[in-house]
Amino acid sequence: MIVGRFLKAKMRRIALIVFLPLFFACVSMSPVLGERETRPGVFSAIENVSPLWQPLAADSEEKPAILYFAGITKEPRLEFWALKAELGDPRLRLVISGPEKDLPFGSVYSTHVTGFVKTKNCLAGINTNPFDKVSAKEGEERKIAGLSVSDGVIVSPADPAFDAIVFYRDGGAAIVSQAEIGDLQNVENAAGGFGMVLKEGRIPERVRESQRYLRRHPRSAAGLSNGGKTLFLLVVDGRRPGSAGATEAELGLLLKQLGAEWGLNFDGGGSSVLALRFPDGRVRAVNMPIHNYIPGWERGVASCLGLKSNT
């Protein structure tokens, strides 16, 4: 066991040496090109974040389908990337990873978020549910933890220990406890996470009072506002000098500053990826994935949430 720990520590040191330039480089890639190209907004603290939303890609329409914003806070040092979309926009369709016919109920094949966006021909995608068996490989069996519903098909059952973002057939959405969901007949799509980090515009008591939630990690999250009609997707980098990682309370506060009233903490750490399709057609992770402490190495996750053009 001691030898195993020594080898792991040695591998991490090697990875830091090999990828050190990537750690210190600004990893932000703006998908807002041409005259709309902009640097990330810089703010002294999370409380001062004021998003300047810009159209995703070179969208010439007066009212773009998806808005994009990237930012940096100085204290704590965080780099983050966010999307904003109206769920009722007829130009967009929500996509959740579907079931696999040859695997047991609740299990799927692993995928990179970038691979999911490419395969599903999405404009954007983010990782969602926690899962078992951590590796960078795609195509391996993964057991999803918590609720997942894709186009009305239950991919994985609810787990009362977790919360979820639920998209209803009537076009509405909510972030709720999986223990309280009950009947799924009116659910079109759903993605589970860990717990709420924002509830009616406030940081939940669970998050504020527990020391456990002070830990810093890369984070992925979803938020809702406007009665469940406006969706926010957010990723915060961590485990590198340029971005320390967020606590759950900071994640909730950042969602609030972006405009959300409700927020859900998805699976984080090395799973955290926000992937976008750029105007040149290529799909890239705008943040710096950091599986197994190696920057730029994407983890094979179990489930993703994507936004796809409906035109």
Order of alpha helices (4+ residues) and beta strands (2+ residues): alpha-beta-beta-beta-beta-beta-beta-alpha-beta-beta-beta-beta-beta-beta-beta-beta-alpha-beta-beta-alpha-beta-beta-beta-beta
